[in-house]
Structure formats: C-alpha cells, structure tokens
Amino acid sequence: MEAGTHPVVVVGAGAAGLTAALAARDAGAPVVVLERDAVPAGNTALTLGMLPGAGTRFQRAAGIEDDAELFLADILAKAKGRTDADLARAITRASGPAVEWLADRHGVAFELLDDILYPGHSRHRYHVPPDRTGTAFMADLLAAASRAGVQLITNAVVEAPETDAAGRVTGVVWRDEAGRRHHTACRALVLASGGYGADPEAVARYIPEMAGAVHGGHHGSRGDALVWGERLGAALVDPGSYQGHCVADGPNLPVTWALIIRGGFQVGSDGRRFSNEMSGYSEQAHAVAAQPGGVAWTIYDRRCEEPALTFRDYHRVLESGVVMTGDTVDDLARACGLPAGALAETLAGVQAATGGRAPDRFGRVFSGTPPLQPPFRAVRVRAALFHTQGGLAIDTRARVLDRAGRPLPGLFAAGGAARGLSGPAAWGYLGGNGLLTAVVPGRFAGTAAAAC
C-alpha cells in the first residue's frame, strides 16, 4: 500500500469539496481532494448554478435590500421551524460574504437572477453563472482550485476513513484507477461526497414515496459519507429530507419552475389540477408522483416561457421534441391525449383566479399574473429526486457531531454528506438550499480543518 501525508484531505470535488479546499488553502493548509470520477461534476454540474446569498454587492447594485435575517426567516418559514436555527443563522450570515469571496478572490463569475422570484424567497438573491448552468460554476471552481494549488486526484475511490484509539481521524484508504491501494494520512478530513439519492435501497428506506421516482442527481451519490460517519459514531439528521423536481417524461430533463411562476399550472391525466403548484417545486414532485401513472402535464404559454428560454436546460427540453403546442384548448388536449372538456374547465378556473373573479380552489395566489394566451404549450413530466437533504449532524464550524452532540475530532462534512436546512421532508426545501449548504458549510469546513 502506498502512503502519503496531507494536513487536509477532502473527499469529493463538487461545490462543497472544492469550496472547502479553497478555504483551507486560503488559511495556508496544503490540501488534497480525492474524487471518484474521472471528471469532477457531482450534483453541482446538474444544477442551474443558482447560489443564494443575502446582502451582496450584486444585490446592492440592483437596488435590492436584503440581509441575513430576512433570508433566515424565509428558510425557517419554509421548513416550518423544523430545522437547526443556529446552523441556519450561521449559514445565512455567511451566505453573502461567501458569494463575494468566490467572485472577488477566486474569480467565480456570477450575476444576479432578478427576473424570477422563486417560491419562498422574499428577495431576489440567486447568484448564477452568466450562462445559468452548474457546469459553468464547476468549471470556475476547478479553475480556482488549480490556481490555489489544490491537489486534485481523480478516479480515486475512497474505501474508508481511519481513526486512532482516541477516535481522531488520521487518514483515509483509497484505490486508484488501476486498483492500487493508497493510504493518505491527514490531520483533518472533510466529507463532501454527496448524499444517498443514487442508492435505491436507502431511498426506499428513508423516502419511500420517491422510491419509484426518476433519479435526477449524480450517480455517485451513494451515501458513502453517511455510512462512514455513522460507523464513527456520528448522528444522522433528517434522513427523509430531499429536493424533488419535475423532469420532462422521456428525456428526463429538468423542467424549470419559471414556467409555473409566470402563471403555468399542472394537470393530471384527467385534465384537472391536483395541488397548489406554488407551494414549492420540491413538494410538487411528491404530488406528481402520487398521480395515476406518476405523470402530470405542465400547461403554459409563450409569456411563461420567456424566462425559461434563458436556461440551457430548457432548450434541451425543446430540442427533445416533448413540448406540445395547440392554438386552442381542444388542439392542446388532442396533442397531449387529455380530456378536452376537463382541460377547458380547468383553464377557465385558472383564468378566473388570475383575473380575480374567483378564489383558487387550492389557495394559489394568481394576482399579478396575466391569463394564459394561445398558442398554449404543454410538457408531460414525472417526479424526480435530485438530491437528499438529510445527512451527518454538523455544527456551525461544519464539525461532524456524535449522537451526544460532541464533535468527532478531525472530521468535517458539507453538502449532501451533511444535514441541510430543509427540515425532515421535501416541503421544507427552499430553492437553492442545496448549493447554499454545499458552499457555505464547505467554506466553514475548510477553514476549520486547516486549523487542526
């Protein structure tokens, strides 16, 4: 077995791992990052790169007043208060500085997304790459890591962490592409290898309602860090929490919620709505999964589509040929195989709610949203599990905690490996919580690990 030594070892080269590595390097510590894949991507590359941060210079330039307390209130409201308020407060306070740190010190390109206000957010606070893709965010992070002198080893499959008799992490054992085993000693280990969304058995155990859903996340999210952490005595928090979404049936590509925000709605195979779509896209995935056949149709128009056209993923949906159009409701119903009468009745109800002539039966507020206009558009969607939000318990320094709430010496976690801020279930997910809890705790972890 080949051996080596590094002060800080990070497992996983997604947003959490690379941010941790950058923070450790800023604190003066040499860092090695072990990445399972040949090309680092993780769940980060599958996102739209939308990182929320409060009180940033980007917001001030756009005339948007925001602060950590407003952001904290939004997170706690969405999670119905069922999350760690101290951790949420620490993360929201550090969110704006983290965005500016990545942009100004490490050259990560951001612009403020201020044309769509996502459900649950009281301010425009998404910071996105100019092309609005997670792959661009990853490319910037990888370039920053290279400039900072981070050692990145790909095709490295970690077998397990090692500890001494006192329980302090002392290193990891991993295999390279040729199958050779290596031992890398360290003073601190950061687990940033993702959640368990790609493990069907774990999904069935913790979130059975999504056991049959499409997995829209990274194939490497197999729950390794959770297994390792529990073996070392770590506590597991909110394992049933996750971020759901809707994907186009067939190509399984994400369908941006901008279509719904601008006034679109969803119907089941009977042509009728079944929920308040603006409760949140994560819990709506659960509602879609419960429909007959596990499918629904998103109905919208050209005006709803305008912001969607700024996202590359939506162009891929269009190119796949799954978007149906109709000059009339009957035309659209025929194209989609939906009952024309029921669809017409549903659209009339939405138009009445939009115009303020009648309350929405599901409690959705349509005020300020113009009625849909022909030609109408529709895409059939399925529920998807994008990433899990439960994980190893951490404190405000991203130290992994044991079942008594005590830090495990030398062990840190961030991103999908650690607990998030979404509470116990999908309904607590506030848009952007995934990247938020990757980047900010990742920075916490790297800084603290460098001091070990």
C-alpha positions, 0 to 999 in steps of 0.5 A: 500500500502506498502512503502519503501525508496531507494536513487536509484531505477532502473527499469529493470535488463538487461545490462543497469539496472544492469550496472547502479546499479553497478555504483551507488553502486560503488559511495556508493548509496544503490540501488534497481532494480525492474524487471518484470520477474521472471528471469532477461534476457531482450534483453541482454540474446538474444544477442551474448554478443558482447560489443564494446569498443575502446582502451582496454587492450584486444585490446592492447594485440592483437596488435590492435590500436584503440581509441575513435575517430576512433570508433566515426567516424565509428558510425557517418559514419554509421548513416550518421551524423544523430545522437547526436555527443556529446552523441556519443563522450561521449559514445565512450570515455567511451566505453573502460574504461567501458569494463575494469571496468566490467572485472577488478572490477566486474569480467565480463569475456570477450575476444576479437572477432578478427576473424570477422570484422563486417560491419562498424567497422574499428577495431576489438573491440567486447568484448564477453563472452568466450562462445559468448552468452548474457546469459553468460554476464547476468549471470556475471552481476547478479553475480556482482550485488549480490556481490555489494549488489544490491537489486534485486526484481523480478516479480515486475511490475512497474505501474508508476513513481511519481513526486512532484509539482516541477516535481522531481521524488520521487518514483515509484508504483509497484505490486508484484507477488501476486498483492500487491501494493508497493510504493518505494520512491527514490531520483533518478530513472533510466529507463532501461526497454527496448524499444517498439519492443514487442508492435505491435501497436507502431511498426506499428506506428513508423516502419511500414515496420517491422510491419509484421516482426518476433519479435526477442527481449524480450517480455517485451519490451513494451515501458513502459519507453517511455510512462512514460517519455513522460507523464513527459514531456520528448522528444522522439528521433528517434522513427523509429530507430531499429536493424533488423536481419535475423532469420532462417524461422521456428525456428526463430533463429538468423542467424549470419552475419559471414556467409555473411562476409566470402563471403555468399550472399542472394537470393530471391525466384527467385534465384537472389540477391536483395541488397548489403548484406554488407551494414549492417545486420540491413538494410538487414532485411528491404530488406528481408522483402520487398521480395515476401513472406518476405523470402530470402535464405542465400547461403554459404559454409563450409569456411563461416561457420567456424566462425559461428560454434563458436556461440551457436546460430548457432548450434541451427540453425543446430540442427533445421534441416533448413540448406540445403546442395547440392554438386552442384548448381542444388542439392542446388536449388532442396533442397531449391525449387529455380530456378536452372538456376537463382541460377547458374547465380547468383553464377557465378556473385558472383564468378566473383566479388570475383575473380575480373573479374567483378564489383558487380552489387550492389557495394559489395566489394568481394576482399579478399574473396575466391569463394564459394566451394561445398558442398554449404549450404543454410538457408531460413530466414525472417526479424526480429526486435530485438530491437528499437533504438529510445527512451527518449532524454538523455544527456551525464550524461544519464539525461532524457531531456524535449522537451526544452532540460532541464533535468527532475530532478531525472530521468535517462534512458539507453538502449532501454528506451533511444535514441541510436546512430543509427540515425532515421532508421535501416541503421544507426545501427552499430553492437553492438550499442545496448549493447554499449548504454545499458552499457555505458549510464547505467554506466553514469546513475548510477553514476549520480543518486547516486549523487542526 
